């Protein structure tokens, strides 16, 4: 719990401070008087003043804030030329835009460094979406999807790779899915009824990618596989039980998924230093149901390669990847607003804290800062939405005033800000309640 809280503070501290630094730097550049630049919120711990700005560290380390002279609508302004509202609209526009852009720049910078250091790329993501194991009694199985099917399109959107298919599933509207597949030279159209999941993907529908061999990469502690003595590096050659015999990754996992509580005989190829060719052994493992799926408790070895890029390639790849992620975010938000996606997709501070803790516990600095980059990108994207109080709301008001060539009345602006404040409070309350519903499983309140 302590590590999770610390990781949450670090993630939010970095992303929000970078966001506020964007506002601060552009305001200073445009000669707007900045009264306070604070790392953290609440009472001041320490700080100093320089150039008319107080730089402080405050007690609540969840980000920071920038206070500019003459910034608030209801503030008692003096009309001084260095006040925020005394500057032309283009200056205020740049100050508002700078925060989200700094978050996006941080995300691009982190991913650029990652690409230069080397990225582990799973080969199946760039391969055709050929269906591997299909879990028994899953949405995919009920629709008639089979191992070996090649997915051609999702709701009419053609997909050429597994990654394209996952994006199509993530952005699909709420409700039944239409999946076109190629099977033995024939095209079939299948209709899947997705389960109530906040995020739709192949795993939640009950199918996976295929693999050439079933090599064990890791064994989960306390599972039937661990108790039976399965070890990392073992290759599962075949499985028998329920009067059936299965060989190959797809067939073995299909047999496991339909054999809850049934002892299965596994033929294992194990290699060690004393026997270079390895030796075969038999293990009896009984699949159990855990978190909605029948499993024995191992993770397969997925073919991958570490790809390193030069500076130019890394920057280009980072921009492309962040653009795809931002585009996916906007599309999902659009689906939520139109009722085409589940409200359970929305995450709040509790889930972000849990994910921060998971990233920290991984022990990988690359993974942790990759998560920081993802949060930073999401913060930048969300702040560009035209919601009052957010930077996007300020930008939208400035654009409207520029188009009509006059300022909106102070009273109207106050009402817009109040409405935005209420909306954000309701949204935050909803997000927290949504997080709690996932943690404590007190029902699918939001579908």
C-alpha positions as CSV (number, residue, x, y, z in Angstrom):
1,X,0.0,0.0,0.0
2,X,2.8,2.4,0.9
3,X,4.6,1.7,-2.4
4,X,1.3,2.2,-4.3
5,X,0.7,5.6,-2.7
6,X,4.3,6.7,-3.2
7,X,4.1,5.6,-6.9
8,X,0.8,7.5,-7.3
9,X,2.3,10.6,-5.8
10,X,5.3,10.4,-8.1
11,X,3.3,9.8,-11.3
12,X,0.8,12.6,-10.6
13,X,3.6,14.9,-9.3
14,X,5.6,14.5,-12.5
15,X,2.8,14.8,-14.9
16,X,0.9,17.7,-13.3
17,X,4.1,19.7,-12.5
18,X,5.2,19.4,-16.1
19,X,1.8,20.6,-17.2
20,X,1.9,23.6,-14.9
21,X,5.5,24.4,-16.0
22,X,4.2,24.7,-19.5
23,X,1.8,27.5,-18.4
24,X,4.5,29.1,-16.3
25,X,7.2,29.1,-19.0
26,X,5.0,30.6,-21.7
27,X,3.5,33.2,-19.3
28,X,7.0,34.3,-18.3
29,X,8.1,34.4,-22.0
30,X,5.1,36.7,-22.8
31,X,5.8,39.0,-19.9
32,X,2.7,37.9,-17.9
33,X,3.3,38.4,-14.2
34,X,3.4,35.0,-12.4
35,X,2.7,35.4,-8.7
36,X,3.2,31.8,-7.5
37,X,4.7,28.6,-9.0
38,X,4.0,25.8,-6.5
39,X,5.1,22.2,-6.5
40,X,2.3,20.6,-4.5
41,X,-0.9,22.1,-3.0
42,X,-1.9,23.4,0.4
43,X,0.2,25.2,3.0
44,X,3.7,26.3,2.0
45,X,6.7,24.2,3.3
46,X,9.6,26.2,1.8
47,X,10.4,28.5,-1.0
48,X,11.9,31.7,-2.3
49,X,11.0,34.7,-4.3
50,X,12.7,35.9,-7.5
51,X,11.6,38.2,-10.3
52,X,8.2,38.8,-8.7
53,X,7.4,35.1,-8.5
54,X,7.3,33.0,-5.4
55,X,8.6,29.5,-6.0
56,X,7.3,27.2,-3.3
57,X,7.0,23.6,-2.2
58,X,3.7,22.7,-0.6
59,X,2.5,19.9,1.7
60,X,0.2,18.0,-0.7
61,X,2.5,16.5,-3.3
62,X,-0.1,15.8,-6.0
63,X,1.1,18.0,-8.8
64,X,1.3,21.8,-8.5
65,X,-0.2,25.1,-9.8
66,X,0.6,28.4,-11.3
67,X,-1.1,31.7,-10.1
68,X,-0.9,34.6,-12.6
69,X,-1.8,38.2,-11.9
70,X,-5.3,39.2,-13.1
71,X,-6.1,35.6,-14.1
72,X,-9.5,35.1,-12.5
73,X,-12.7,36.7,-13.9
74,X,-13.9,37.9,-10.5
75,X,-10.5,39.1,-9.4
76,X,-10.0,42.7,-8.4
77,X,-7.8,43.6,-11.4
78,X,-5.8,46.8,-11.7
79,X,-5.6,46.7,-15.5
80,X,-1.8,46.5,-15.5
81,X,-0.2,45.5,-18.8
82,X,1.4,42.4,-17.1
83,X,-1.9,41.0,-15.9
84,X,-3.2,37.8,-17.7
85,X,-6.5,39.3,-18.9
86,X,-4.7,42.5,-20.1
87,X,-2.8,40.5,-22.7
88,X,-4.3,39.9,-26.2
89,X,-6.3,36.7,-26.8
90,X,-3.4,35.1,-28.8
91,X,-1.2,35.3,-25.7
92,X,-3.9,33.8,-23.4
93,X,-4.4,31.1,-26.1
94,X,-0.7,30.2,-26.1
95,X,-0.6,30.1,-22.2
96,X,-3.7,27.8,-22.1
97,X,-2.3,25.5,-24.8
98,X,1.2,25.2,-23.3
99,X,0.1,22.9,-20.4
100,X,-1.4,20.1,-22.5
101,X,1.5,20.5,-25.1
102,X,4.1,20.0,-22.4
103,X,2.3,16.8,-21.3
104,X,2.3,15.5,-24.9
105,X,6.0,16.5,-25.3
106,X,6.9,14.6,-22.1
107,X,5.1,11.5,-23.5
108,X,6.9,11.8,-26.8
109,X,10.3,12.3,-25.0
110,X,9.8,9.3,-22.8
111,X,8.9,7.0,-25.7
112,X,11.7,8.4,-27.8
113,X,14.2,7.4,-25.1
114,X,12.5,4.0,-24.8
115,X,12.8,3.4,-28.6
116,X,16.5,4.4,-28.6
117,X,17.2,2.0,-25.6
118,X,15.3,-0.8,-27.3
119,X,11.7,-1.9,-27.4
120,X,10.5,-5.5,-27.0
121,X,8.2,-6.0,-29.9
122,X,5.9,-9.1,-29.9
123,X,5.8,-10.6,-33.4
124,X,2.2,-11.6,-33.4
125,X,1.1,-7.9,-33.2
126,X,2.3,-7.3,-36.8
127,X,1.1,-10.7,-38.1
128,X,-2.3,-11.5,-39.6
129,X,-5.0,-11.9,-36.9
130,X,-5.3,-15.7,-36.9
131,X,-7.3,-17.0,-34.0
132,X,-5.5,-19.3,-31.6
133,X,-7.1,-20.9,-28.5
134,X,-10.8,-20.2,-28.0
135,X,-12.0,-20.5,-24.3
136,X,-15.0,-22.8,-23.8
137,X,-18.3,-21.0,-23.0
138,X,-16.8,-17.6,-23.9
139,X,-18.5,-15.0,-26.1
140,X,-16.2,-16.1,-29.0
141,X,-17.0,-19.8,-28.5
142,X,-20.8,-19.1,-28.4
143,X,-20.6,-17.2,-31.6
144,X,-18.8,-20.1,-33.3
145,X,-15.3,-18.7,-33.6
146,X,-12.7,-21.4,-34.0
147,X,-8.9,-21.9,-33.8
148,X,-7.4,-21.2,-37.2
149,X,-10.0,-18.6,-38.3
150,X,-8.5,-15.5,-39.9
151,X,-10.3,-12.3,-38.8
152,X,-10.9,-10.1,-41.8
153,X,-13.0,-7.3,-40.4
154,X,-14.7,-6.0,-37.2
155,X,-18.0,-4.2,-37.8
156,X,-17.1,-3.7,-41.4
157,X,-13.6,-2.2,-40.6
158,X,-10.9,-4.3,-42.4
159,X,-8.0,-5.5,-40.2
160,X,-4.7,-6.8,-41.6
161,X,-2.8,-7.4,-38.3
162,X,-3.5,-8.5,-34.7
163,X,-2.8,-4.9,-33.5
164,X,-5.3,-3.4,-36.0
165,X,-7.9,-5.9,-34.8
166,X,-7.3,-5.0,-31.1
167,X,-7.8,-1.3,-32.0
168,X,-11.0,-2.1,-33.9
169,X,-12.3,-4.0,-30.9
170,X,-11.3,-1.2,-28.4
171,X,-13.2,1.4,-30.4
172,X,-16.2,-0.8,-31.4
173,X,-19.6,0.6,-30.3
174,X,-21.3,-1.0,-27.3
175,X,-23.5,-4.0,-28.2
176,X,-23.2,-6.9,-30.6
177,X,-20.0,-7.2,-32.7
178,X,-20.0,-8.4,-36.3
179,X,-16.8,-10.3,-37.2
180,X,-16.0,-11.5,-40.6
181,X,-13.6,-14.5,-40.7
182,X,-11.9,-16.6,-43.3
183,X,-12.3,-20.4,-42.6
184,X,-11.1,-23.1,-45.0
185,X,-11.4,-20.7,-48.0
186,X,-14.9,-19.5,-47.0
187,X,-15.9,-16.1,-45.6
188,X,-18.2,-16.3,-42.6
189,X,-19.9,-13.5,-40.6
190,X,-20.2,-14.1,-36.9
191,X,-22.1,-12.1,-34.3
192,X,-20.6,-11.9,-30.8
193,X,-22.4,-10.6,-27.7
194,X,-19.6,-9.0,-25.7
195,X,-19.4,-9.5,-21.9
196,X,-19.8,-6.5,-19.6
197,X,-16.2,-5.4,-19.6
198,X,-14.9,-1.8,-19.3
199,X,-12.4,-2.5,-22.1
200,X,-13.2,-4.8,-25.0
201,X,-10.4,-6.9,-26.5
202,X,-9.7,-10.4,-27.7
203,X,-9.0,-11.7,-24.2
204,X,-12.3,-10.5,-22.8
205,X,-14.1,-12.1,-25.7
206,X,-12.3,-15.4,-25.0
207,X,-9.7,-15.9,-27.7
208,X,-6.0,-15.5,-28.1
209,X,-3.3,-15.3,-30.8
210,X,-1.7,-18.6,-31.9
211,X,1.8,-19.7,-31.1
212,X,4.1,-22.3,-32.9
213,X,5.1,-24.0,-29.6
214,X,3.8,-24.2,-26.0
215,X,6.9,-23.2,-24.1
216,X,6.4,-22.1,-20.4
217,X,7.8,-18.6,-19.7
218,X,6.5,-18.4,-16.1
219,X,4.5,-20.3,-13.6
220,X,2.1,-18.5,-11.3
221,X,2.6,-19.2,-7.6
222,X,-0.1,-21.2,-5.9
223,X,-1.7,-22.5,-9.1
224,X,-2.3,-26.2,-10.1
225,X,0.7,-25.9,-12.5
226,X,3.0,-24.8,-9.7
227,X,1.8,-27.5,-7.4
228,X,2.3,-30.2,-10.1
229,X,5.9,-29.1,-10.7
230,X,5.7,-27.3,-14.0
231,X,8.8,-25.1,-14.5
232,X,9.8,-22.2,-16.7
233,X,11.5,-23.5,-19.9
234,X,9.3,-26.6,-20.0
235,X,7.6,-27.3,-23.4
236,X,4.1,-28.8,-23.3
237,X,4.0,-31.4,-26.1
238,X,0.5,-32.8,-25.5
239,X,-2.4,-33.2,-23.1
240,X,-4.9,-35.9,-22.6
241,X,-8.2,-36.2,-20.6
242,X,-11.9,-36.4,-21.0
243,X,-11.3,-39.0,-23.7
244,X,-9.5,-36.5,-25.8
245,X,-5.9,-35.9,-26.9
246,X,-4.5,-32.5,-27.8
247,X,-1.1,-31.5,-29.3
248,X,0.0,-28.0,-30.2
249,X,-0.7,-24.6,-28.4
250,X,-4.2,-24.1,-29.7
251,X,-5.5,-27.6,-29.0
252,X,-3.8,-27.8,-25.6
253,X,-5.3,-24.6,-24.3
254,X,-8.7,-25.4,-25.8
255,X,-8.7,-28.7,-23.9
256,X,-7.7,-26.9,-20.7
257,X,-10.5,-24.4,-21.0
258,X,-13.2,-27.1,-21.2
259,X,-11.7,-29.3,-18.4
260,X,-12.5,-27.5,-15.2
261,X,-12.0,-30.0,-12.3
262,X,-10.8,-32.8,-14.7
263,X,-7.3,-34.2,-14.2
264,X,-5.3,-33.9,-17.4
265,X,-2.1,-35.8,-18.3
266,X,0.5,-33.5,-19.8
267,X,3.6,-34.7,-21.7
268,X,6.5,-32.3,-20.9
269,X,9.8,-31.8,-22.6
270,X,12.3,-30.5,-20.0
271,X,15.8,-29.4,-20.8
272,X,18.7,-29.1,-18.3
273,X,22.5,-28.8,-18.4
274,X,23.2,-32.5,-17.9
275,X,20.9,-33.6,-20.8
276,X,21.4,-31.3,-23.8
277,X,18.6,-33.1,-25.7
278,X,16.3,-32.9,-22.8
279,X,14.0,-35.6,-21.4
280,X,10.3,-36.2,-21.3
281,X,8.1,-36.6,-18.2
282,X,4.4,-36.8,-17.4
283,X,2.6,-34.4,-15.1
284,X,-1.0,-34.6,-13.9
285,X,-2.6,-31.1,-13.6
286,X,-6.2,-30.3,-12.8
287,X,-7.5,-27.0,-14.3
288,X,-9.4,-24.7,-12.0
289,X,-11.6,-21.6,-12.7
290,X,-10.1,-18.3,-11.6
291,X,-11.3,-14.8,-12.4
292,X,-13.8,-16.1,-15.0
293,X,-11.4,-18.4,-16.9
294,X,-10.4,-22.0,-16.6
295,X,-6.6,-22.3,-16.3
296,X,-3.7,-24.3,-14.9
297,X,-1.5,-21.2,-14.2
298,X,1.3,-20.7,-16.6
299,X,2.3,-18.0,-19.1
300,X,3.5,-19.0,-22.5
301,X,6.7,-17.8,-24.1
302,X,5.7,-15.3,-26.8
303,X,8.2,-14.8,-29.7
304,X,9.5,-11.2,-29.6
305,X,12.5,-9.2,-30.6
306,X,14.3,-6.1,-29.1
307,X,14.3,-3.4,-31.7
308,X,16.5,-0.3,-31.2
309,X,16.1,2.9,-33.2
310,X,18.4,5.9,-34.0
311,X,17.4,9.3,-32.9
312,X,15.4,10.2,-36.0
313,X,13.6,6.9,-36.1
314,X,12.9,7.0,-32.4
315,X,11.4,10.4,-32.6
316,X,9.3,9.4,-35.6
317,X,8.2,6.2,-34.0
318,X,7.3,8.0,-30.7
319,X,5.2,10.6,-32.5
320,X,3.4,7.9,-34.5
321,X,2.7,5.8,-31.4
322,X,1.5,8.7,-29.3
323,X,-0.7,10.0,-32.2
324,X,-2.3,6.5,-32.4
325,X,-2.9,6.4,-28.6
326,X,-4.3,10.0,-28.6
327,X,-6.6,9.1,-31.6
328,X,-7.8,6.0,-29.8
329,X,-8.5,8.0,-26.6
330,X,-10.6,10.6,-28.5
331,X,-12.5,7.8,-30.3
332,X,-13.3,6.1,-27.1
333,X,-14.4,9.4,-25.5
334,X,-16.6,10.0,-28.5
335,X,-18.1,6.5,-28.1
336,X,-18.8,7.1,-24.4
337,X,-20.5,10.5,-25.1
338,X,-22.7,9.0,-27.7
339,X,-23.6,5.9,-25.6
340,X,-21.6,3.6,-27.9
341,X,-19.1,2.5,-25.2
342,X,-19.4,1.4,-21.6
343,X,-19.1,4.1,-18.9
344,X,-17.0,1.6,-17.0
345,X,-14.2,2.5,-19.4
346,X,-13.6,5.7,-17.3
347,X,-10.8,5.3,-14.7
348,X,-10.5,7.5,-11.6
349,X,-7.7,8.1,-9.1
350,X,-8.1,4.8,-7.3
351,X,-7.5,2.8,-10.5
352,X,-4.6,5.1,-11.6
353,X,-3.1,4.6,-8.1
354,X,-3.4,0.8,-8.5
355,X,-1.8,0.9,-11.9
356,X,1.0,3.2,-10.6
357,X,1.7,0.6,-7.9
358,X,1.8,-2.2,-10.4
359,X,4.3,-0.3,-12.6
360,X,6.5,0.4,-9.5
361,X,6.4,-3.2,-8.3
362,X,7.5,-4.4,-11.7
363,X,11.0,-3.2,-10.8
364,X,11.6,-1.9,-14.3
365,X,12.4,1.8,-14.6
366,X,11.5,1.6,-18.3
367,X,8.0,0.2,-17.6
368,X,7.4,2.7,-14.8
369,X,8.4,5.7,-16.9
370,X,6.5,4.3,-19.8
371,X,3.4,4.4,-17.6
372,X,4.3,8.0,-16.6
373,X,4.4,8.9,-20.3
374,X,1.0,7.3,-20.9
375,X,-0.6,9.2,-18.0
376,X,1.0,12.4,-19.2
377,X,-0.4,11.9,-22.7
378,X,-3.9,11.2,-21.3
379,X,-3.7,14.3,-19.1
380,X,-2.7,16.4,-22.2
381,X,-5.5,14.9,-24.3
382,X,-8.2,15.3,-21.6
383,X,-7.2,18.9,-21.0
384,X,-7.7,19.8,-24.7
385,X,-11.4,18.8,-24.4
386,X,-13.7,21.9,-24.6
387,X,-14.9,21.7,-21.0
388,X,-15.0,24.9,-18.9
389,X,-12.2,25.1,-16.3
390,X,-10.0,22.8,-18.3
391,X,-7.5,24.4,-20.7
392,X,-9.6,23.2,-23.6
393,X,-12.5,25.2,-22.2
394,X,-10.4,28.3,-22.0
395,X,-9.2,27.8,-25.6
396,X,-12.7,27.2,-26.8
397,X,-14.0,30.5,-25.2
398,X,-11.1,32.4,-26.7
399,X,-11.8,31.0,-30.1
400,X,-15.5,31.9,-29.8
401,X,-14.7,35.5,-28.7
402,X,-12.3,35.7,-31.6
403,X,-14.9,34.6,-34.1
404,X,-17.6,37.0,-32.8
405,X,-15.0,39.8,-32.4
406,X,-16.1,40.7,-28.9
407,X,-15.7,39.5,-25.3
408,X,-18.5,37.5,-23.7
409,X,-20.0,39.2,-20.6
410,X,-18.4,38.5,-17.2
411,X,-21.7,37.2,-15.9
412,X,-22.0,34.6,-18.8
413,X,-18.4,33.5,-18.3
414,X,-19.0,33.0,-14.6
415,X,-22.0,30.8,-15.4
416,X,-20.0,28.8,-17.9
417,X,-17.2,28.3,-15.3
418,X,-19.7,27.3,-12.6
419,X,-21.3,24.7,-14.9
420,X,-17.9,23.3,-15.8
421,X,-17.0,23.1,-12.1
422,X,-20.1,21.2,-11.3
423,X,-19.6,18.9,-14.3
424,X,-16.0,18.1,-13.2
425,X,-17.2,17.4,-9.7
426,X,-19.8,15.0,-10.9
427,X,-17.4,13.3,-13.3
428,X,-14.8,12.9,-10.5
429,X,-17.4,11.5,-8.2
430,X,-18.6,9.1,-10.9
431,X,-15.0,8.0,-11.7
432,X,-14.3,7.3,-8.0
433,X,-17.5,5.3,-7.6
434,X,-16.7,3.4,-10.8
435,X,-13.2,2.6,-9.4
436,X,-14.8,1.3,-6.1
437,X,-17.3,-0.8,-8.1
438,X,-14.3,-2.6,-9.7
439,X,-12.3,-3.0,-6.5
440,X,-15.2,-4.3,-4.3
441,X,-17.2,-5.9,-7.1
442,X,-20.5,-4.5,-5.8
443,X,-22.2,-5.0,-9.2
444,X,-22.0,-3.6,-12.7
445,X,-23.4,-0.2,-11.8
446,X,-22.3,1.4,-15.1
447,X,-22.8,-0.4,-18.3
